[in-house]
Amino acid sequence: MQTTESLKRRIKSAGDLLSVVKTMKALAAVSIRQYQKAVESLDDYNRTVEMGLQIVLKERLGAMSQSKSRAVKRLGVIVFGSDQGLCGQLNEQISVFTLDHFKETGVKKENRKVLAVGARVADYVEDAGQPVDELMATPSSTAGITPLVQEIIMIIEEWHFRQNVDHFMLFYNDYVSGANYHPYKVQLLPVNRDWLKDLARKKWDSKSLPIFRMDCHRLFSSLIREYLFVSLYRAFAESLASENASRLASMQNAEKNIEEQMQDLHVQFHRTRQMTITEELLDIVAGFEALS
């Protein structure tokens, strides 16, 4: 049977651990809001890019409708996970989701290029037999997202022009609410043709249409580059929000378990202390009777 001193030590250790868990829980909740605000801030910027594309595409609708979609020959994939643990099955879920897409497309392993954001998701992908060509660390705040987005765009350009990668996909966890998220995929390049056609046919909000004087192809390329920036930035922010949502759920479960364990330890402590007091009283009574 455990002594009261050992139970006291266990209660203190559980209390210290509970304080750490509560701190991590609070940090995760704050981080979720931080990354969600970053996603919300993209809305106006994204709308401006879409409006620019809408005007340019009205000039290029005929050429776009004549071109045909190409089959996937070489596939580039960017998968977002985490570098840190204590985030449940976040990395496992997104890696399984990505690997299932590989099976659906039927692209051979040697024709795939994978960029992993987060060491833990890279481990899951490599354990499944898919080599990871590039590895990036996840940013610790929204300030670190933009440089990484620019670096990924440079890697995409290199893969496309030097290694003939013709299709690019994003795989990340999309934040829903509270501690909920789900795996999500986006076709980054070539840009979804149906989406472009819908933009071109969309009715303009006002009666006066904007005009542009620069070269149509250069303007279109610039707008597509901005579209890539928005898509990658959103993937980073949503993935980081989902990571913290998963961590929040893990901390909530840990907090519940620790509180239950502390309650059991307190019950054991009071029972043990009562038994010790009872034994001491019995010894005193027995000693008194012996003396009498």
ZADREN-793767 format. One record per residue (C-alpha): residue number from 1; chain; x, y negated, z. Coordinates in Angstrom, 1 decimal, always signed. Layout:
- seq|mol|east|north|up
- NUM|A|X|Y|Z .
...
// end
This chain:
- seq|mol|east|north|up
- 1|A|+0.0|+0.0|+0.0 .
- 2|A|+1.2|-3.5|-0.8 .
- 3|A|+2.1|-5.9|+2.0 .
- 4|A|+0.6|-9.3|+2.4 .
- 5|A|+4.0|-10.9|+1.4 .
- 6|A|+4.1|-9.0|-1.9 .
- 7|A|+0.5|-10.0|-2.6 .
- 8|A|+1.3|-13.6|-1.8 .
- 9|A|+4.2|-13.5|-4.4 .
- 10|A|+1.9|-11.9|-7.0 .
- 11|A|-0.8|-14.6|-6.4 .
- 12|A|+1.8|-17.4|-6.7 .
- 13|A|+3.2|-15.9|-10.0 .
- 14|A|-0.3|-15.6|-11.4 .
- 15|A|-1.0|-19.2|-10.4 .
- 16|A|+2.1|-20.4|-12.2 .
- 17|A|+1.2|-18.4|-15.3 .
- 18|A|-2.3|-19.8|-15.2 .
- 19|A|-0.9|-23.4|-15.2 .
- 20|A|+1.2|-22.6|-18.2 .
- 21|A|-1.7|-21.1|-20.1 .
- 22|A|-3.9|-24.1|-19.3 .
- 23|A|-1.2|-26.5|-20.6 .
- 24|A|-0.9|-24.5|-23.8 .
- 25|A|-4.6|-24.4|-24.2 .
- 26|A|-4.8|-28.2|-23.9 .
- 27|A|-2.0|-28.7|-26.3 .
- 28|A|-3.6|-26.4|-28.9 .
- 29|A|-6.9|-28.3|-28.6 .
- 30|A|-5.1|-31.7|-29.1 .
- 31|A|-3.2|-30.3|-32.1 .
- 32|A|-6.3|-29.0|-33.8 .
- 33|A|-7.8|-32.5|-33.7 .
- 34|A|-4.5|-34.0|-35.0 .
- 35|A|-4.5|-31.8|-38.1 .
- 36|A|-8.2|-32.1|-38.7 .
- 37|A|-7.8|-35.9|-38.8 .
- 38|A|-5.0|-35.4|-41.3 .
- 39|A|-7.4|-33.4|-43.5 .
- 40|A|-10.1|-36.0|-43.1 .
- 41|A|-7.7|-38.8|-44.2 .
- 42|A|-7.2|-37.0|-47.5 .
- 43|A|-10.8|-37.3|-48.5 .
- 44|A|-10.6|-40.9|-49.8 .
- 45|A|-7.2|-40.3|-51.5 .
- 46|A|-8.6|-37.1|-53.1 .
- 47|A|-11.7|-38.9|-54.4 .
- 48|A|-9.5|-41.6|-56.0 .
- 49|A|-7.5|-38.9|-57.8 .
- 50|A|-10.6|-37.2|-59.0 .
- 51|A|-12.0|-40.4|-60.3 .
- 52|A|-8.8|-41.0|-62.2 .
- 53|A|-9.0|-37.5|-63.7 .
- 54|A|-12.7|-38.1|-64.5 .
- 55|A|-11.8|-41.1|-66.7 .
- 56|A|-8.8|-39.4|-68.4 .
- 57|A|-10.7|-36.2|-69.0 .
- 58|A|-13.5|-38.0|-70.9 .
- 59|A|-10.8|-38.7|-73.5 .
- 60|A|-9.4|-35.1|-73.5 .
- 61|A|-12.6|-33.1|-73.2 .
- 62|A|-12.5|-31.9|-76.8 .
- 63|A|-8.9|-30.7|-76.7 .
- 64|A|-9.5|-29.1|-73.3 .
- 65|A|-12.6|-27.2|-74.6 .
- 66|A|-10.6|-25.8|-77.5 .
- 67|A|-7.7|-24.4|-75.5 .
- 68|A|-8.0|-20.9|-74.1 .
- 69|A|-7.1|-19.6|-70.6 .
- 70|A|-4.0|-17.4|-70.4 .
- 71|A|-3.6|-14.1|-68.7 .
- 72|A|-1.4|-13.9|-65.6 .
- 73|A|+2.1|-12.7|-66.6 .
- 74|A|+4.2|-14.0|-63.7 .
- 75|A|+2.6|-15.0|-60.5 .
- 76|A|+3.9|-17.5|-57.9 .
- 77|A|+2.4|-17.4|-54.4 .
- 78|A|+2.7|-19.7|-51.5 .
- 79|A|+1.4|-18.2|-48.3 .
- 80|A|+1.1|-20.2|-45.0 .
- 81|A|+1.5|-18.6|-41.6 .
- 82|A|+3.4|-19.5|-38.4 .
- 83|A|+6.8|-19.5|-36.9 .
- 84|A|+5.6|-19.1|-33.3 .
- 85|A|+3.7|-16.3|-31.6 .
- 86|A|+0.7|-16.3|-29.3 .
- 87|A|-1.7|-16.9|-32.1 .
- 88|A|-3.5|-13.6|-32.3 .
- 89|A|-3.9|-11.9|-35.7 .
- 90|A|-3.5|-15.1|-37.8 .
- 91|A|-0.3|-14.0|-39.7 .
- 92|A|-1.5|-10.4|-40.1 .
- 93|A|-4.9|-11.5|-41.6 .
- 94|A|-3.5|-13.9|-44.1 .
- 95|A|-0.7|-11.5|-45.2 .
- 96|A|-3.3|-8.7|-45.7 .
- 97|A|-5.5|-11.1|-47.6 .
- 98|A|-2.5|-12.1|-49.9 .
- 99|A|-1.5|-8.5|-50.5 .
- 100|A|-5.0|-7.5|-51.4 .
- 101|A|-5.0|-10.2|-54.1 .
- 102|A|-1.8|-8.8|-55.5 .
- 103|A|-3.6|-5.5|-56.0 .
- 104|A|-6.6|-7.2|-57.6 .
- 105|A|-4.5|-9.1|-60.2 .
- 106|A|-2.4|-6.0|-61.1 .
- 107|A|+0.8|-8.1|-61.5 .
- 108|A|+3.9|-6.0|-61.0 .
- 109|A|+6.1|-6.6|-58.0 .
- 110|A|+9.0|-7.8|-60.2 .
- 111|A|+6.8|-10.4|-61.8 .
- 112|A|+5.8|-12.0|-58.4 .
- 113|A|+7.5|-14.9|-56.7 .
- 114|A|+6.6|-15.5|-53.0 .
- 115|A|+7.3|-18.6|-50.9 .
- 116|A|+6.4|-18.0|-47.2 .
- 117|A|+5.8|-20.9|-44.8 .
- 118|A|+6.5|-19.4|-41.4 .
- 119|A|+8.9|-16.6|-40.4 .
- 120|A|+6.2|-14.4|-38.9 .
- 121|A|+4.0|-14.2|-42.0 .
- 122|A|+7.2|-13.6|-44.0 .
- 123|A|+7.9|-10.6|-41.8 .
- 124|A|+4.4|-9.1|-42.4 .
- 125|A|+4.7|-9.6|-46.2 .
- 126|A|+8.2|-8.0|-46.4 .
- 127|A|+7.2|-5.1|-44.1 .
- 128|A|+4.5|-4.3|-46.7 .
- 129|A|+7.2|-4.0|-49.4 .
- 130|A|+6.9|-7.5|-51.1 .
- 131|A|+10.1|-9.4|-51.1 .
- 132|A|+10.0|-13.1|-50.0 .
- 133|A|+12.0|-15.4|-52.3 .
- 134|A|+11.8|-18.6|-50.3 .
- 135|A|+11.2|-19.2|-46.6 .
- 136|A|+10.2|-22.5|-45.0 .
- 137|A|+9.7|-23.4|-41.4 .
- 138|A|+6.3|-24.8|-40.3 .
- 139|A|+6.3|-28.5|-39.4 .
- 140|A|+5.8|-29.4|-35.7 .
- 141|A|+3.5|-32.4|-36.5 .
- 142|A|+1.7|-34.2|-39.4 .
- 143|A|+4.8|-36.4|-40.0 .
- 144|A|+6.8|-33.3|-41.2 .
- 145|A|+4.2|-32.2|-43.8 .
- 146|A|+5.0|-34.6|-46.6 .
- 147|A|+8.7|-33.8|-47.0 .
- 148|A|+7.8|-30.1|-47.1 .
- 149|A|+5.1|-30.7|-49.7 .
- 150|A|+7.6|-32.5|-51.9 .
- 151|A|+10.1|-29.6|-51.5 .
- 152|A|+7.5|-27.1|-52.5 .
- 153|A|+6.6|-29.1|-55.6 .
- 154|A|+10.2|-29.0|-56.6 .
- 155|A|+10.3|-25.2|-56.1 .
- 156|A|+7.1|-24.8|-58.2 .
- 157|A|+8.7|-26.8|-61.0 .
- 158|A|+11.9|-24.7|-60.9 .
- 159|A|+9.9|-21.4|-60.9 .
- 160|A|+7.7|-22.7|-63.8 .
- 161|A|+10.4|-24.0|-66.1 .
- 162|A|+13.4|-21.8|-65.3 .
- 163|A|+11.7|-18.5|-64.4 .
- 164|A|+8.5|-18.7|-66.5 .
- 165|A|+6.1|-18.4|-63.7 .
- 166|A|+2.7|-19.3|-65.3 .
- 167|A|+0.2|-19.0|-62.4 .
- 168|A|+0.5|-20.3|-58.8 .
- 169|A|-1.8|-19.5|-55.9 .
- 170|A|-2.1|-20.8|-52.3 .
- 171|A|-3.1|-18.6|-49.4 .
- 172|A|-3.8|-20.1|-46.1 .
- 173|A|-6.2|-19.9|-43.1 .
- 174|A|-9.0|-22.5|-43.5 .
- 175|A|-10.1|-24.0|-40.2 .
- 176|A|-13.9|-23.8|-39.5 .
- 177|A|-14.6|-25.1|-35.9 .
- 178|A|-13.7|-24.4|-32.3 .
- 179|A|-11.5|-21.4|-32.4 .
- 180|A|-12.8|-20.1|-35.8 .
- 181|A|-11.0|-19.9|-39.1 .
- 182|A|-11.0|-17.6|-42.2 .
- 183|A|-8.5|-16.7|-44.9 .
- 184|A|-8.7|-18.8|-48.0 .
- 185|A|-7.1|-18.9|-51.5 .
- 186|A|-6.8|-21.7|-54.1 .
- 187|A|-5.6|-21.4|-57.7 .
- 188|A|-3.1|-24.2|-57.8 .
- 189|A|-1.9|-23.9|-61.4 .
- 190|A|-3.1|-23.8|-64.1 .
- 191|A|-5.8|-26.1|-62.7 .
- 192|A|-9.2|-24.6|-62.7 .
- 193|A|-10.7|-25.3|-66.1 .
- 194|A|-14.3|-25.2|-64.9 .
- 195|A|-13.6|-27.8|-62.3 .
- 196|A|-11.9|-30.1|-64.9 .
- 197|A|-14.9|-29.7|-67.2 .
- 198|A|-17.3|-30.5|-64.4 .
- 199|A|-15.3|-33.7|-63.6 .
- 200|A|-15.3|-34.7|-67.3 .
- 201|A|-19.1|-34.3|-67.5 .
- 202|A|-19.8|-35.9|-64.2 .
- 203|A|-21.8|-39.2|-64.3 .
- 204|A|-19.8|-42.3|-63.4 .
- 205|A|-21.2|-44.1|-60.3 .
- 206|A|-21.3|-47.6|-61.9 .
- 207|A|-22.3|-49.0|-65.3 .
- 208|A|-18.8|-50.2|-66.2 .
- 209|A|-16.2|-47.6|-67.1 .
- 210|A|-12.6|-48.2|-66.2 .
- 211|A|-10.0|-48.3|-69.1 .
- 212|A|-6.4|-47.5|-69.1 .
- 213|A|-3.6|-48.6|-71.5 .
- 214|A|-0.7|-46.2|-70.7 .
- 215|A|-0.2|-42.9|-72.5 .
- 216|A|-3.0|-40.5|-71.8 .
- 217|A|-0.7|-37.4|-71.4 .
- 218|A|+1.6|-39.3|-68.9 .
- 219|A|-1.4|-40.5|-66.9 .
- 220|A|-2.9|-37.0|-66.8 .
- 221|A|+0.4|-35.5|-65.7 .
- 222|A|+0.8|-38.0|-62.9 .
- 223|A|-2.8|-37.4|-61.7 .
- 224|A|-2.2|-33.6|-61.7 .
- 225|A|+0.9|-34.1|-59.6 .
- 226|A|-1.2|-36.1|-57.1 .
- 227|A|-3.7|-33.3|-57.1 .
- 228|A|-0.9|-30.8|-56.3 .
- 229|A|+0.2|-33.0|-53.4 .
- 230|A|-3.3|-33.2|-52.0 .
- 231|A|-3.9|-29.4|-52.3 .
- 232|A|-0.6|-28.6|-50.6 .
- 233|A|-1.0|-31.1|-47.9 .
- 234|A|-4.5|-29.8|-47.1 .
- 235|A|-3.1|-26.2|-47.1 .
- 236|A|-0.5|-27.2|-44.5 .
- 237|A|-2.9|-29.1|-42.3 .
- 238|A|-5.7|-26.4|-42.4 .
- 239|A|-3.2|-23.7|-41.7 .
- 240|A|-1.7|-25.5|-38.7 .
- 241|A|-5.2|-26.3|-37.4 .
- 242|A|-6.0|-22.6|-37.8 .
- 243|A|-2.8|-21.6|-36.0 .
- 244|A|-3.7|-23.7|-33.0 .
- 245|A|-7.3|-22.5|-33.1 .
- 246|A|-6.1|-18.9|-32.9 .
- 247|A|-3.7|-19.9|-30.1 .
- 248|A|-6.6|-21.6|-28.3 .
- 249|A|-8.6|-18.4|-28.5 .
- 250|A|-5.7|-16.4|-27.2 .
- 251|A|-5.1|-18.8|-24.3 .
- 252|A|-8.8|-18.7|-23.4 .
- 253|A|-8.7|-14.9|-23.2 .
- 254|A|-5.5|-15.1|-21.2 .
- 255|A|-7.0|-17.6|-18.8 .
- 256|A|-10.0|-15.4|-18.2 .
- 257|A|-7.8|-12.3|-17.6 .
- 258|A|-5.5|-14.2|-15.2 .
- 259|A|-8.4|-15.6|-13.2 .
- 260|A|-9.9|-12.2|-12.9 .
- 261|A|-6.6|-10.8|-11.8 .
- 262|A|-6.2|-13.6|-9.2 .
- 263|A|-9.6|-12.9|-7.9 .
- 264|A|-8.7|-9.2|-7.4 .
- 265|A|-5.4|-10.1|-5.8 .
- 266|A|-7.2|-12.5|-3.3 .
- 267|A|-9.6|-9.7|-2.4 .
- 268|A|-6.7|-7.3|-1.9 .
- 269|A|-4.8|-9.9|+0.2 .
- 270|A|-7.7|-10.5|+2.5 .
- 271|A|-8.4|-6.8|+2.9 .
- 272|A|-4.7|-6.1|+3.6 .
- 273|A|-4.5|-9.0|+6.1 .
- 274|A|-7.6|-7.8|+7.9 .
- 275|A|-6.3|-4.3|+8.1 .
- 276|A|-3.0|-5.6|+9.5 .
- 277|A|-4.7|-7.7|+12.1 .
- 278|A|-7.0|-4.8|+13.1 .
- 279|A|-3.9|-2.5|+13.4 .
- 280|A|-2.2|-5.0|+15.6 .
- 281|A|-5.2|-5.5|+17.8 .
- 282|A|-5.5|-1.7|+18.2 .
- 283|A|-1.9|-1.5|+19.2 .
- 284|A|-2.4|-4.2|+21.8 .
- 285|A|-5.5|-2.4|+23.2 .
- 286|A|-3.7|+0.9|+23.2 .
- 287|A|-0.7|-0.6|+25.0 .
- 288|A|-2.9|-2.3|+27.6 .
- 289|A|-4.8|+1.0|+28.3 .
- 290|A|-1.4|+2.8|+28.7 .
- 291|A|-0.2|+0.2|+31.2 .
- 292|A|-3.5|+0.4|+33.1 .
// end
